[in-house]
Amino acid sequence: MPRVKSGVQTRRRRKKILKLAKGYFGSKRTLYRTANEQVMRSLNYAYISRRLRKRDFRKLWIQRINAACKLNGYKYSHLIHGLSLANVEINRKMLADMAVNDEAGFKQLIELSKNAVANKGKEPKKVEKVVKTEVKKVVKEEPKVEEKKEEVKEELKKEEKTSKKEVKPSKASLEALTVAELREIAKEQGLTGYSSLKKAELIEAILAAK
């Protein structure tokens, strides 16, 4: 049996780690053990910093917006509140870009925010009209039940007559049945010794008993 060696896979794995450690200082880019530790640590730092970067950019945008508001004698919090009242959906990234590159447009947004805050309490309240609908109770009159004794008696008599009438099976209908079904019919008719009879004998016995 040939000997199993893992030299190729080990070499590939270590080359991949050393490639990620390219540019590190000293043995952190040459020795596999120290390079592996540094690469794992670097990947962890990168994972954390990708989330911190979003917070840092938000802080930067707020600082730029606040600085532009102070130049126009206004506050950052009042600007955001006024824009929300005016239903202006502009995020902080766009506001910061306007504060740096478009001063005239930023001033218009400040004026819009001021007007929205000033007219906040002057908006007429919407009066909801309540329409009362009268619900009329509809009482269904139950039909009067008349006792018809004669009709009931006639129906009972008809049912008794139909139940008394027995349908006599023909030979053709009996031949279409199975042996088990024929034995059940023989049992209902009160025949004896039907368990050992064949199909033809069962049919003759049932027809003879009618």
Secondary structure, DSSP 8 states (H G I E B T S, - for coil): ------HHHHHHHHHHHHHHTTT-SGGGTTSHHHHHHHHHHHHHHHHHHHHHHHHHHHHHHHHHHHHHHHHTT--HHHHHHHHHHTT----HHHHHHHHHH-HHHHHHHHHHHHHHHHTSTTS-------------------------HHHHHHHHHHHHHHHH------HHHHHTS-HHHHHHHHHHTT-SSGGG--HHHHHHHHHHH-
